[in-house]
Each structure stands twice: as C-alpha cells, then as structure tokens.
C-alpha cells in the first residue's frame, strides 16, 4: 500500500548475469486503498460467518468424525477430481 523505494540492478558476482532491479513503487491510490480495506472487512465478516455457522456444532467429535472425513477424502468423485488435477499439472 505504501510507496516503497526501488533498487538498482546488479551483476551476479560469479556468473556475470545481470540481476534486474526494481523501480520505485508508487503505492496505492486512495481508491485502491479503500478497495483493499473493503475486501479485508469482507474476508473477516465471511470468516466469522463460516466459522460460527450452525453446521460446525453438528459433527460429533471422536473417531466417527475422523472416519467420516476419511471416507469423504477417498470418495470416488474426489479421487477422480484429484486425478484430473494431477494430469493437468
């Protein structure tokens, strides 16, 4: 958000390769700063809504919960989706 100074490029001491520098950062405009603030407030609001949702009071604690989670992790639809992701990478 804040303007920051850049730094000059330099030559790598062993390879001679030029490591690029960076120009000064102008910082955020007032509109960008306001949007960032709004988005962080939204993240906090949604985090509270999710973490305090009644759903989280339903699951029983203990071995049954772990077994249910493991069953979901190894469900055929999940495994297929993971396979698709691995192939895409």
Helices and strands as residue ranges (DSSP letters): E 10-11, E 18-19, H 30-51, H 55-58, H 63-73, H 76-88
